[in-house]
Structures are given as structure tokens and as C-alpha cells.
Amino acid sequence: MLFRDFVDKLDKSGKLVKINKPVSIKYEIASIMKKLDGQPVLFENVQGFAYKIAANVISTRDLLAEGIGARKEDMIGVIANAIDNPRQPKIAKPEYQEIACDLTKLPILTYYKEDGGPYIASAIVVAQDKEYGINSSFHRMMVISKNEAVMRILQRHLDEYLKRGLKKFAICIGNPTQVLLASAISAELGKSELSIANSLSETNLVDFEGMLAPESEFVLIGEVTGKTAKEGPFLDLTETPDIVREQQVFRITKIYAKKGAIFHGLLPGGFEHKILMGLPREPTIFREVSKVCTCKNVLITPGGCSWLHGLVQIIKKTPDDGKKAIEAAFKGHPSMKHVVVVDDDIDIYNPNDVEWAIATRFQADKNIVIKPKEKGSSLDPSSNLQTRETAKVGIDATIPSDRKKSDFKRLEPSFKVDLKNYIK
């Protein structure tokens, strides 16, 4: 489904909140998004703009699964299969209009008073290299003029493309769910995230003057300027402001829009941001843990900013499976700070269940792995701000192998009860 089709589906199924009252792009919309976090919302009357804004569209696992036509329980396997079996998308020719090349004509939100400026937070940058092909990835953009934005770029694939001479690229806003998900996956250089997206769900590409981009609501053409500017502050996954950095400035040369285009507002630090960042790391952790023991499930937890904390569920067969799973989990997601490994009878989606396992099955002098002065995440405000070193902790909350399993099992009720027979 295209972005607009999914929004329409959510509306027809009663899952979409519609707001008709005039609302401002400066703080007001973001504040409503925060109040409705986890609930899809459509702003139909954006003050001063012709376009509607849809937000919180895939802010839960259920919504993400619905967007790609999968079951929530199957997500790890579905994503892993798409990574292993990418499919080249087809070229389509949908109708677009070239509109005024003026960023102030788009409903770009200013989310918080602390922000460095208005931000495009949902942008997918699609770049092409003669050797490595198409790369698709998320990059936040702070608008600094009518046709310029400063973009946060990590030292990954887009950075490599720019070093290899990339001059122009496409910026896509209002993307299909599978494109959003695939673009958040850290695929190896040379593997197209858009082919991964097409494996998740049928994805069409559109040719914009020789540049291919997924069929989205808005497509902006950007070019290198050679200039830099300060980017930030910006509220990140941890819901704390990221540091200000000197980043590259890009010029927007053309803007294309579909008729009745819907702008995608993505709340920084919100559930949608966290789902898109954290969930794609679960298959990589699952894969690494599966190399050393039997892994059943993985969860990057929202309480851990959907980035810094993970839960790993294993079927324990040998005494050291728990500690081996800890080491493998950190390998599968190097930015992770804390990981808890539990047995397969623990529901990793229930925080109380996990805490119960730690309370009853874990001993700190025997079942803990501490990794001091490890390279951590730049998103962690408690890490060393210069070196980004942090201390990592792994907790093996599985049943001790030298004890009877029956001592660590919760008893079920001894009599089968149907409350309908007791309560009117």
C-alpha cells in the first residue's frame, strides 16, 4: 500500500483520529501528536498550508505489521527473509506535479522549543552509485532557508556515496510502510534497501530525471552545496536533545508532489520513531544469537528508548547458553547498552514477567556480564561525550542449570474455572 492508501485504510477501520480544527505547524501539531502517541492521526486543517499531515501512522508493532501485510508474531522472520531475499522493484509512472521549489510551502513541523529549527523527520534519502547501486536511508533535515537544509549524516553509506562523488539525490516524504521499515535496516553496502522493501511488499520506483525513488507523496531533488552549518539541537530517541554538530548543507532544486499529497509528520522520540529505529535491529540480534544457541525471540524495548535495551528469549540447552547469548546480542546490535536473556516460558512483551525472571532466576555474583569502556551509542547522554565509551551489562535471567527446573516454575491453578459460572 502507498502511504495515502494505508492512511485511508486506517480511517475506514476506525483507527484514525481526524482533527479538523485549524492547527499550527509550530509546536501545536507536535504536542497533539505526543498526546496521541501510538494512535494514528490526520490533521485536515493545517494553518497556512494546502496539505494535510498524517502522523503516528506506524507507531505500534500491530500497525507496522498491518502496513506490510504480516502478523506481528512473524515480524522477525519476515524482515530476515526480506534481507536475505531482496527483489528488484519495478518502474512505474504515476502522475506527479512539479510545485514551487520553496520549503516554506510544505508543512514542515517545528516540534519543540529547544529544536534548532523546523525539521523534516520522516525523510528517506535515496542515492545512487554506479558501483554500489541504490541506497535508501533516514536522515533528519533542519530547514535553514527556502531551499536549503542541513542534514544529519552518519559515517555510513550515504556518507560513502558523497565521498565517492555523489552530487544529486532524491528526498522522499510520505513513503509506503515497507519503504520506511527497509530504509531503517542497516544492510551491507551494495544491497539496496528498496529491493528489501519490495520483498516485504510490492514497491514501485519512479524515475525523476534519471533518479529513481519510491512512489511517495513528495519527492524533493537535493544537490550538494559544499557548505556546512550547525545542525541541532534535535530531540532524539532518548527523548533528550542530541548535541549540535557541524553538518553538510544541501540545496533543494525541485519539488514534486502527488495530487492531494499528504505530508508525513514523524514525532522525534515518539513511538513511531522508536519502532522504526529499534525493530529492524531485532533480526540482526536474532541472527547472531542463533549462531551460539537456540534463540526464540528478541525485543528492543520502548522503555530502553528502542535502542539501548534488549530482551532475548532462548531455549536453554547448556549451562553457558545465557552468557553466550549475551555476547552474541551485543555483537548483533553494538549500540545496545543492557540486555537481559530469559527462558522461553517468559513473555518478553510483558515487563512484569521479565522482572519476575530477574527477581527469581538471577544472581548478580554469578549471572552478570559487565563490559566496561565499550564503544556505545551517541544517543546515550550518560556515555563519555568525547569517546562515546559506556559500560555494558548483560543479565542472564535463565534458570540455573544446576538446580531443579521445578523450583523456578510458577504453579497454575489446580481447578479449571470459567468465571461466567460464578459471576453474573
C-alpha positions as CSV (number, residue, x, y, z in Angstrom):
1,M,0.0,0.0,0.0
2,L,1.0,3.5,-0.7
3,F,1.2,5.9,2.3
4,R,-2.1,7.5,1.4
5,D,-3.8,4.1,0.9
6,F,-2.7,3.0,4.4
7,V,-4.0,6.2,5.9
8,D,-7.3,5.6,4.1
9,K,-7.4,2.0,5.4
10,L,-6.8,3.2,9.0
11,D,-9.6,5.6,8.5
12,K,-12.1,3.0,7.2
13,S,-11.2,0.6,10.1
14,G,-11.8,3.3,12.7
15,K,-8.2,3.5,13.8
16,L,-7.5,7.1,12.6
17,V,-8.2,10.2,14.6
18,K,-9.2,13.1,12.5
19,I,-8.6,16.7,13.6
20,N,-10.5,19.4,11.7
21,K,-9.7,22.3,14.0
22,P,-7.1,24.7,12.5
23,V,-3.7,23.8,13.9
24,S,-0.2,25.3,13.7
25,I,3.0,23.6,12.4
26,K,4.9,25.3,15.2
27,Y,4.7,23.2,18.4
28,E,0.9,22.7,18.4
29,I,0.7,19.7,16.0
30,A,3.7,18.1,17.7
31,S,2.1,18.5,21.1
32,I,-1.1,16.8,19.8
33,M,1.0,14.0,18.3
34,K,2.6,13.5,21.7
35,K,-0.7,13.3,23.4
36,L,-1.9,10.8,20.8
37,D,1.3,8.8,20.7
38,G,0.5,5.3,19.5
39,Q,-2.7,6.5,17.8
40,P,-2.7,7.4,14.1
41,V,-3.9,10.9,13.5
42,L,-4.7,13.1,10.4
43,F,-4.6,16.9,10.6
44,E,-7.0,18.0,8.0
45,N,-6.7,21.8,8.5
46,V,-3.1,22.9,8.8
47,Q,-2.9,26.7,9.2
48,G,-1.4,28.3,6.1
49,F,-1.0,25.2,4.1
50,A,-2.9,23.2,1.4
51,Y,-1.6,19.8,2.6
52,K,-2.8,17.5,5.3
53,I,-0.4,15.9,7.8
54,A,-0.6,12.3,8.9
55,A,1.3,11.2,12.0
56,N,1.8,8.2,14.3
57,V,0.9,6.1,11.3
58,I,3.1,3.1,12.3
59,S,3.5,3.9,16.0
60,T,2.8,0.3,17.2
61,R,4.0,-3.1,16.1
62,D,0.5,-4.0,15.1
63,L,0.3,-1.0,12.8
64,L,3.6,-1.8,11.3
65,A,2.6,-5.4,10.7
66,E,-0.6,-4.3,9.1
67,G,1.2,-1.9,6.9
68,I,3.3,-4.7,5.3
69,G,0.6,-7.3,5.5
70,A,2.2,-9.6,8.1
71,R,1.4,-10.9,11.5
72,K,3.1,-9.2,14.4
73,E,4.4,-12.5,15.7
74,D,6.1,-13.2,12.4
75,M,7.9,-9.9,12.0
76,I,11.5,-11.0,12.8
77,G,11.2,-13.9,10.3
78,V,9.6,-11.7,7.6
79,I,12.2,-9.0,7.9
80,A,15.1,-11.5,8.0
81,N,13.7,-13.2,4.9
82,A,13.4,-9.9,3.0
83,I,17.0,-9.0,3.9
84,D,18.2,-12.4,2.6
85,N,16.0,-12.4,-0.5
86,P,15.7,-8.9,-1.9
87,R,13.7,-8.4,-5.1
88,Q,14.3,-5.7,-7.7
89,P,11.4,-3.2,-7.8
90,K,9.5,-2.4,-11.0
91,I,9.4,1.1,-12.5
92,A,6.0,2.8,-12.5
93,K,4.8,6.1,-14.0
94,P,2.3,7.7,-11.5
95,E,1.3,11.3,-12.0
96,Y,3.2,14.0,-10.2
97,Q,3.1,17.7,-10.3
98,E,6.2,19.9,-10.0
99,I,5.4,22.5,-7.4
100,A,7.1,25.7,-6.2
101,C,10.7,24.9,-5.1
102,D,10.1,26.5,-1.7
103,L,10.4,24.5,1.5
104,T,8.3,27.1,3.4
105,K,5.3,26.0,1.2
106,L,5.5,22.5,2.8
107,P,4.0,21.9,6.3
108,I,7.4,21.2,7.9
109,L,7.0,21.0,11.7
110,T,8.9,22.6,14.5
111,Y,8.5,20.0,17.2
112,Y,10.0,21.5,20.3
113,K,11.1,25.0,21.5
114,E,14.6,23.5,22.0
115,D,14.9,22.4,18.4
116,G,17.4,24.2,16.1
117,G,14.6,24.9,13.7
118,P,11.9,23.3,11.6
119,Y,12.7,19.6,10.9
120,I,11.8,17.1,8.2
121,A,12.0,14.0,10.4
122,S,10.4,11.4,8.1
123,A,12.6,11.9,5.1
124,I,14.1,9.0,3.2
125,V,17.2,9.9,1.1
126,V,17.6,7.8,-2.0
127,A,21.1,7.9,-3.5
128,Q,22.6,6.1,-6.5
129,D,26.2,5.0,-7.1
130,K,27.5,3.3,-10.3
131,E,29.2,0.5,-8.4
132,Y,27.0,0.1,-5.3
133,G,23.6,0.8,-6.7
134,I,20.7,2.4,-4.8
135,N,20.9,3.2,-1.1
136,S,17.9,4.3,0.9
137,S,18.2,5.7,4.4
138,F,16.7,8.0,7.0
139,H,18.3,11.4,7.5
140,R,16.7,14.2,9.5
141,M,16.9,17.7,7.9
142,M,16.8,21.1,9.6
143,V,15.4,23.7,7.3
144,I,17.6,26.9,7.2
145,S,16.2,28.7,4.2
146,K,13.5,28.4,1.5
147,N,15.6,26.0,-0.5
148,E,18.4,24.8,1.9
149,A,18.5,22.3,4.7
150,V,21.3,20.9,6.9
151,M,21.3,17.1,7.1
152,R,22.5,14.8,9.8
153,I,24.7,12.2,8.1
154,L,26.4,9.3,10.0
155,Q,29.6,7.7,8.6
156,R,27.7,5.1,6.8
157,H,26.5,4.5,3.2
158,L,25.2,7.9,2.2
159,D,28.5,9.4,3.6
160,E,30.4,6.9,1.5
161,Y,28.4,7.8,-1.6
162,L,29.1,11.5,-1.1
163,K,32.8,10.8,-0.7
164,R,32.7,8.9,-4.0
165,G,31.3,12.0,-5.8
166,L,27.5,11.9,-5.3
167,K,26.1,15.3,-6.3
168,K,22.3,14.8,-6.5
169,F,19.8,12.6,-4.7
170,A,16.1,12.2,-4.0
171,I,14.4,13.1,-0.7
172,C,11.1,11.2,-0.2
173,I,8.3,12.1,2.2
174,G,5.2,10.1,2.8
175,N,6.5,6.6,2.0
176,P,4.9,3.2,2.0
177,T,5.4,1.3,5.2
178,Q,7.8,-1.2,3.7
179,V,10.0,1.6,2.4
180,L,10.1,3.2,5.9
181,L,11.0,-0.1,7.5
182,A,13.6,-1.2,4.9
183,S,15.3,2.2,5.0
184,A,15.8,1.8,8.7
185,I,17.7,-1.5,8.2
186,S,21.5,-1.4,8.3
187,A,22.0,-3.5,5.2
188,E,25.5,-4.1,3.9
189,L,27.0,-1.7,1.3
190,G,25.7,-2.7,-2.2
191,K,22.4,-4.2,-1.0
192,S,19.5,-2.0,-1.9
193,E,17.1,-1.3,0.9
194,L,14.4,-0.7,-1.8
195,S,14.8,-4.2,-3.0
196,I,14.4,-5.3,0.6
197,A,11.2,-3.2,0.7
198,N,10.0,-4.9,-2.5
199,S,10.5,-8.3,-0.8
200,L,8.4,-7.1,2.2
201,S,5.6,-5.8,0.0
202,E,5.3,-4.7,-3.7
203,T,7.2,-1.4,-4.1
204,N,7.3,0.7,-7.2
205,L,10.1,3.1,-8.2
206,V,9.6,6.3,-10.2
207,D,12.2,7.9,-12.5
208,F,12.7,11.6,-11.7
209,E,15.1,12.8,-14.4
210,G,17.3,9.8,-14.1
211,M,17.0,9.4,-10.3
212,L,14.9,6.5,-9.0
213,A,12.8,7.0,-5.9
214,P,10.0,5.0,-4.3
215,E,6.4,6.1,-5.0
216,S,5.8,8.6,-2.2
217,E,3.7,11.7,-1.5
218,F,6.5,14.2,-2.1
219,V,9.8,13.8,-3.9
220,L,12.4,16.6,-3.5
221,I,15.6,16.7,-5.5
222,G,18.6,17.7,-3.5
223,E,22.2,18.7,-4.5
224,V,25.5,19.1,-2.7
225,T,26.5,22.7,-1.9
226,G,29.9,22.1,-0.3
227,K,28.8,24.2,2.6
228,T,28.3,23.2,6.3
229,A,26.2,24.6,9.1
230,K,25.3,23.8,12.7
231,E,22.6,21.1,12.9
232,G,20.5,20.8,16.1
233,P,19.5,20.6,18.8
234,F,17.1,17.8,17.9
235,L,15.1,15.6,20.3
236,D,16.3,12.0,19.6
237,L,15.2,8.5,20.6
238,T,16.2,9.0,24.2
239,E,13.7,12.0,24.4
240,T,16.7,14.2,25.2
241,P,18.3,16.7,22.9
242,D,21.0,15.4,20.6
243,I,24.2,17.5,20.5
244,V,24.8,20.2,17.9
245,R,27.1,19.2,15.1
246,E,28.6,20.8,12.0
247,Q,26.9,19.1,9.1
248,Q,26.5,19.4,5.3
249,V,24.1,21.8,3.7
250,F,22.1,20.7,0.7
251,R,20.1,22.8,-1.8
252,I,16.6,21.7,-2.9
253,T,16.3,22.2,-6.7
254,K,12.9,20.7,-7.5
255,I,9.9,19.5,-5.5
256,Y,7.3,17.1,-6.9
257,A,4.0,16.2,-5.3
258,K,1.1,13.9,-5.9
259,K,-2.3,15.5,-6.3
260,G,-3.7,15.8,-2.7
261,A,-0.4,14.8,-1.2
262,I,-0.3,14.0,2.5
263,F,2.8,15.1,4.5
264,H,4.2,12.5,7.0
265,G,4.9,14.1,10.4
266,L,7.1,11.9,12.5
267,L,7.4,12.7,16.2
268,P,11.1,12.7,17.4
269,G,11.4,10.4,20.4
270,G,7.8,9.1,19.8
271,F,6.7,5.6,19.3
272,E,6.8,5.7,15.5
273,H,10.4,6.9,15.7
274,K,11.2,4.2,18.1
275,I,9.5,1.4,16.2
276,L,11.4,2.3,13.0
277,M,14.7,2.6,14.7
278,G,14.6,-0.3,17.1
279,L,12.6,-3.1,15.4
280,P,15.0,-3.5,12.4
281,R,17.7,-4.4,14.9
282,E,15.8,-7.4,16.3
283,P,16.6,-9.7,13.2
284,T,20.3,-8.9,13.4
285,I,20.4,-9.8,17.1
286,F,18.3,-12.9,16.5
287,R,20.7,-14.0,13.8
288,E,23.8,-13.6,15.9
289,V,22.3,-15.3,19.0
290,S,21.1,-18.2,16.8
291,K,24.7,-18.9,15.9
292,V,25.5,-19.8,19.5
293,C,22.3,-21.2,21.0
294,T,18.6,-21.7,20.2
295,C,17.0,-18.2,20.0
296,K,13.2,-18.0,20.1
297,N,12.6,-14.2,20.1
298,V,14.1,-10.8,20.5
299,L,12.7,-7.5,21.6
300,I,14.2,-4.0,21.6
301,T,12.2,-2.4,24.4
302,P,10.5,1.0,24.2
303,G,11.5,1.7,27.8
304,G,15.1,1.4,26.7
305,C,14.5,4.1,24.0
306,S,14.0,1.3,21.5
307,W,17.8,1.4,21.0
308,L,19.7,0.8,24.3
309,H,17.9,-2.1,25.9
310,G,17.2,-5.6,24.5
311,L,15.5,-8.8,25.7
312,V,16.5,-12.2,24.3
313,Q,14.4,-15.3,24.7
314,I,16.2,-18.6,24.3
315,I,15.6,-22.3,24.7
316,K,18.5,-23.1,27.1
317,K,20.3,-26.4,26.5
318,T,23.7,-25.9,28.0
319,P,24.8,-24.1,31.2
320,D,26.6,-21.3,29.4
321,D,23.9,-20.6,26.7
322,G,22.8,-17.5,28.6
323,K,26.2,-15.8,28.7
324,K,26.9,-16.8,25.1
325,A,23.6,-15.2,24.1
326,I,24.6,-12.0,25.9
327,E,27.8,-11.7,23.9
328,A,26.1,-12.5,20.7
329,A,23.4,-10.0,21.3
330,F,25.9,-7.2,21.8
331,K,27.5,-8.3,18.5
332,G,24.2,-8.1,16.7
333,H,23.5,-4.6,18.0
334,P,26.7,-2.8,19.0
335,S,24.8,0.3,20.2
336,M,22.9,-1.8,22.9
337,K,23.8,-1.0,26.4
338,H,21.9,-3.5,28.5
339,V,20.5,-6.9,27.6
340,V,18.5,-9.5,29.5
341,V,18.4,-13.1,28.5
342,V,15.4,-15.2,29.6
343,D,13.9,-18.7,29.2
344,D,11.2,-19.5,26.6
345,D,8.5,-19.5,29.3
346,I,8.9,-15.8,29.9
347,D,6.8,-13.3,28.0
348,I,9.3,-10.7,26.7
349,Y,6.4,-8.4,25.8
350,N,5.4,-8.3,29.5
351,P,7.8,-6.2,31.6
352,N,6.5,-7.7,34.8
353,D,7.2,-11.2,33.5
354,V,10.8,-10.2,32.7
355,E,11.3,-8.5,36.0
356,W,9.9,-11.7,37.7
357,A,12.6,-13.7,35.9
358,I,15.3,-11.4,37.1
359,A,14.0,-11.5,40.6
360,T,13.7,-15.3,40.8
361,R,16.4,-16.7,38.5
362,F,19.3,-14.2,38.6
363,Q,22.2,-13.9,41.0
364,A,24.5,-10.9,40.4
365,D,27.7,-12.6,41.5
366,K,27.2,-15.5,39.0
367,N,25.0,-14.4,36.1
368,I,26.1,-11.0,35.1
369,V,28.4,-9.9,32.3
370,I,29.9,-6.4,32.7
371,K,31.8,-4.8,29.7
372,P,33.5,-1.6,30.9
373,K,34.7,1.1,28.4
374,E,32.9,-0.3,25.4
375,K,32.0,1.8,22.4
376,G,28.4,2.7,22.9
377,S,25.8,4.8,21.2
378,S,26.0,8.6,20.5
379,L,22.3,8.7,21.6
380,D,23.2,7.8,25.2
381,P,23.5,11.1,27.1
382,S,25.3,9.3,30.0
383,S,28.1,7.9,27.9
384,N,31.5,9.7,27.6
385,L,30.6,12.6,25.3
386,Q,34.1,12.7,23.7
387,T,34.8,8.9,23.2
388,R,31.2,7.6,23.4
389,E,32.5,4.9,25.7
390,T,30.0,3.3,28.0
391,A,29.7,0.3,30.3
392,K,27.5,-2.5,29.0
393,V,25.7,-5.0,31.2
394,G,24.2,-8.4,30.3
395,I,21.9,-10.2,32.7
396,D,21.4,-14.0,32.4
397,A,18.0,-14.5,34.0
398,T,17.6,-18.1,32.8
399,I,17.0,-21.0,35.2
400,P,20.4,-22.1,36.7
401,S,21.4,-25.4,35.1
402,D,22.5,-27.0,38.4
403,R,19.1,-26.5,40.0
404,K,15.7,-28.3,39.5
405,K,13.6,-26.5,37.0
406,S,10.5,-27.2,39.0
407,D,11.8,-24.9,41.7
408,F,11.6,-22.0,39.3
409,K,8.2,-22.6,37.7
410,R,5.0,-20.7,38.7
411,L,2.2,-23.0,39.6
412,E,-1.0,-23.0,37.6
413,P,-4.4,-23.1,39.3
414,S,-5.4,-26.6,40.3
415,F,-9.0,-26.3,39.2
416,K,-10.3,-25.2,35.8
417,V,-12.6,-22.3,36.4
418,D,-15.0,-20.5,34.0
419,L,-15.9,-17.2,35.7
420,K,-19.1,-17.0,33.8
421,N,-20.4,-19.8,36.0
422,Y,-19.6,-17.7,39.1
423,I,-20.2,-14.0,38.2
424,K,-23.4,-12.7,36.7
